[in-house]
């Protein structure tokens, strides 16, 4: 069993359709934590989506999760710039979906912004893990794009929320150093080239207890991203933790509240 915490519905034109990824996930026994950054019609991925765009993105995620409950965990996409709406949207999605679920934040607002605090309080209440995109670009981030240090601030401010540290910050070593001493943070492997040494470096800094598997599919293939884990010098126990046990433990916290089954 594998849990992929970082999956998108599509990124631009998708010649295979989402069915291709579902078939591959079924073959490999992968549960997909899916978020949509564009509506079903694929009409683009704005950096700061409107309320209507957010709703349509989540409608698409909800449709896929309802059609494939055995394979998909929805991760509701929110824009903290729409403060009251973001909380209402999350509450409505929580009420409508009986299974496991989480939250996705992208590049609309840097994650150390206080406008995230009401969303984080809801996530803490409902034990929702938050997948936060992080990146560190030598050419400069987008205005609302979070750096590893931004997420460190947020994680310290909300110690009762669990975070999937998207892309490990882009620079794995810098991201891992920023995450030191944060028990509520889990480094997400999604994206980047399938190069040896990535996972070994993270284990050295964070231990396998704080790493989760993510692919960033369909932008990256499941196979190439799994190669990072299977090519690393890990014990069987460490590999199991990264591939599913760490993420499963976080989602399992939701069960008493909503009766969800894994």
Secondary structure, DSSP 8 states (H G I E B T S, - for coil): -EEEEEEES-SS--TT-HHHHHHHHHHHTEEEEEE-SS-TT-----TT--HHHHHHHHHHHHHHHHHTTTTEEEEEE--TTSHHHHHHHHHHHHHH--S-EEEEE-SSS-TTSGGGHHHHHHHHHHT--EEEE----TT---TT---HHHHHHHHHHTTTS-EEEEGGGSSHHHHHHHTTT-TTEEEE--SS---TTHHHHHHHHH-GGGEE----BTTS-HHHHHHHHHTS---HHHHHIIIIIHHHHHHHTTHHHH----
